[in-house]
């Protein structure tokens, strides 16, 4: 009798497990079918909206990006329809600091001169990008202010029709001396990198002196600032 009861219990458990597996499998199939239908519906909605209104395009995450202004046909666009009007150019690989997080104390090997763009080539490249819709160019490095003809380069950029902003990222070591001419020739934005406000820590991080020079450059920049529209 005990063997029969034990055998019937085991049979009941086996049947129950099979039914449970079938139920779980059916639920998974229903969910996957529902998800597929939902995704298909969402995709068709996005495509429908994008086709009806040119002011909306799907982003990489599948969301909607609203473009407030009509983008000209000659504007640089990627495969998702996003337009690009901002160009960053490294005009030198040299630097007058040796920051611990950036390069070794002895510096790094420099590229051969004939492997680098000349000033004329840089200007030509910038003109071509502006023709394709770029209206903001940022000069970086290395340290852009130690390039010998950086002032003349900014002057040439300032004469390009359609270029609205010329920006620069700098460590500020020699900026103060060149800033008046840079502003005169068209520099509109400046970004100064300063790792610490402690003058004792500055040479430890950068392996060079120059904290006072950077602070002087910041003060000089403030003389050329104009009130932000948000402040008025």
TITOR-195069 format. One record per residue (C-alpha): residue number from 0; z negated, x negated, y negated. Coordinates in steps of 0.5 Angstrom, whole numbers, plus 2048, in hexadecimal, padded with zeros to 3 digits. Each point is the difference from the previous one (the first is absolute). Example, Ala and Ser with C-alpha at 12.3 -4.5 7.8 and 13.67 -1.06 7.14 Angstrom:
   voti    zz    xx    yy
      0   7F0   7E7   809
      1   802   7FE   7F9
//
This chain:
   voti    zz    xx    yy
      0   800   800   800
      1   7FE   7FA   7FB
      2   807   7FD   802
      3   804   806   7FE
      4   7FC   801   7FA
      5   801   7F9   7FE
      6   807   800   801
      7   801   807   7FC
      8   7FD   7FD   7FA
      9   805   7FA   801
     10   806   804   800
     11   7FD   805   7FA
     12   7FF   7F9   7FC
     13   807   7FE   802
     14   804   806   7FE
     15   7FC   801   7FA
     16   802   7F9   7FE
     17   807   801   801
     18   800   807   7FC
     19   7FC   7FC   7FA
     20   806   7FA   800
     21   805   806   800
     22   7FD   803   7FA
     23   7FF   7FA   7FC
     24   807   7FE   802
     25   803   806   7FD
     26   7FC   800   7FA
     27   802   7F9   7FF
     28   807   803   800
     29   7FF   805   7FC
     30   7FD   7FC   7FA
     31   806   7FB   801
     32   805   805   7FF
     33   7FC   803   7FA
     34   800   7F9   7FD
     35   807   7FF   801
     36   802   807   7FD
     37   7FB   7FF   7FA
     38   803   7F9   7FF
     39   807   802   800
     40   7FF   806   7FB
     41   7FD   7FB   7FC
     42   806   7FB   800
     43   804   806   7FF
     44   7FC   802   7FA
     45   800   7F9   7FD
     46   808   7FF   801
     47   801   807   7FD
     48   7FC   7FF   7FA
     49   803   7F9   7FF
     50   807   803   801
     51   7FE   805   7FB
     52   7FD   7FC   7FA
     53   802   7F9   7FF
     54   7F9   7FF   7FC
     55   7FD   800   807
     56   801   7FA   806
     57   7FB   7FF   806
     58   7FC   7FA   800
     59   7FF   7FB   806
     60   7FA   804   801
     61   804   807   801
     62   7FD   802   7F9
     63   803   802   7FA
     64   801   7FC   7FA
     65   802   803   7F9
     66   805   7FC   7FC
     67   7FE   803   7F9
     68   807   7FD   7FD
     69   807   800   803
     70   802   7F9   802
     71   806   7FD   7FE
     72   805   7FF   806
     73   800   7F8   7FE
     74   7F9   800   802
     75   7FD   7FC   806
     76   7FE   804   805
     77   7FD   7FF   807
     78   802   804   806
     79   7FB   805   7FF
     80   802   802   7F9
     81   7FB   7FC   7FC
     82   803   7FD   7FA
     83   7FD   7F9   7FD
     84   800   7FD   7F9
     85   7FB   7FA   801
     86   802   7F9   801
     87   7FC   7FA   801
     88   802   7F9   800
     89   7FD   7FA   801
     90   803   7FB   7FB
     91   7FC   7FA   803
     92   7FC   7FE   806
     93   7FC   7FB   7FC
     94   7F9   801   7FE
     95   7FB   7FC   7FB
     96   7FA   803   805
     97   7FE   7FF   807
     98   7FC   806   802
     99   7FC   7FF   806
    100   803   807   803
    101   807   7FE   7FE
    102   802   7F9   801
    103   7FD   7F9   802
    104   7FD   7FB   7FB
    105   806   7FC   801
    106   805   805   7FF
    107   806   802   804
    108   807   7FE   801
    109   805   802   7FB
    110   807   802   801
    111   806   7FC   7FE
    112   803   802   7F9
    113   807   802   803
    114   7FC   805   804
    115   7FD   804   7FA
    116   804   804   7FB
    117   802   7FD   7FA
    118   7FE   804   7F9
    119   807   803   800
    120   800   802   807
    121   7F9   804   7FF
    122   803   803   7F9
    123   806   802   804
    124   7FC   803   806
    125   7FC   804   7FB
    126   806   803   7FC
    127   803   802   807
    128   7F9   804   802
    129   7FF   803   7F9
    130   808   803   801
    131   7FD   803   807
    132   7FA   803   7FC
    133   7FB   7FB   800
    134   7FC   801   7F9
    135   7FA   7FC   801
    136   800   7F8   802
    137   7F9   7FC   802
    138   800   7F9   7FF
    139   7FC   7FC   805
    140   7FF   7FA   804
    141   7FD   7FB   802
    142   7FD   800   7F8
    143   806   802   7FC
    144   7FE   7FE   7F9
    145   801   7F8   803
    146   807   801   801
    147   803   7FC   7FA
    148   805   806   7FE
    149   7FC   806   801
    150   800   802   7F8
    151   808   7FF   800
    152   800   804   807
    153   7FC   806   7FD
    154   804   7FF   7FA
    155   807   801   804
    156   7FC   806   804
    157   7FF   803   7F9
    158   807   801   7FE
    159   802   804   807
    160   802   807   7FE
    161   7FC   805   804
    162   7FA   7FC   802
    163   7FA   803   7FD
    164   7FA   7FC   802
    165   7FF   7F8   801
    166   7F9   7FF   804
    167   7FD   7F9   802
    168   7FB   7FE   805
    169   7FC   7FA   7FE
    170   7F9   7FC   801
    171   800   7FF   7F8
    172   7FF   7F9   800
    173   806   7FE   7FB
    174   801   807   7FE
    175   7FD   800   7F9
    176   805   7FB   7FE
    177   806   804   802
    178   7FE   807   7FF
    179   802   801   7F9
    180   808   7FE   801
    181   7FF   804   807
    182   7FE   806   7FC
    183   805   7FF   7FB
    184   806   7FF   805
    185   7FE   807   804
    186   7FA   7FF   804
    187   7FD   807   801
    188   7FB   7FF   805
    189   7FB   7FB   803
    190   7FB   7FF   806
    191   7FB   7FA   800
    192   7FD   7FE   806
    193   7F9   7FE   7FF
    194   7FC   7FF   807
    195   7F9   800   7FC
    196   7FC   800   7FA
    197   7FC   7FB   801
    198   802   7F9   7FD
    199   7FC   7FC   806
    200   804   804   805
    201   807   7FF   7FD
    202   801   7F9   802
    203   7FD   801   807
    204   805   806   802
    205   806   7FD   7FC
    206   7FF   7F8   801
    207   802   7FF   7F9
    208   7FC   801   7F9
    209   803   805   7FB
    210   7FB   806   7FF
    211   800   800   7F9
    212   808   800   800
    213   800   806   804
    214   7FB   803   7FB
    215   804   7FE   7FA
    216   806   803   803
    217   7FD   807   801
    218   7FD   800   7F9
    219   807   7FE   7FD
    220   803   806   804
    221   7FB   805   7FD
    222   803   7FE   7F9
    223   807   803   803
    224   7FE   806   803
    225   801   807   7FE
    226   7FC   806   801
    227   802   804   807
    228   803   807   7FF
    229   7FA   802   804
    230   7FB   7FE   7FB
    231   803   804   7FA
//
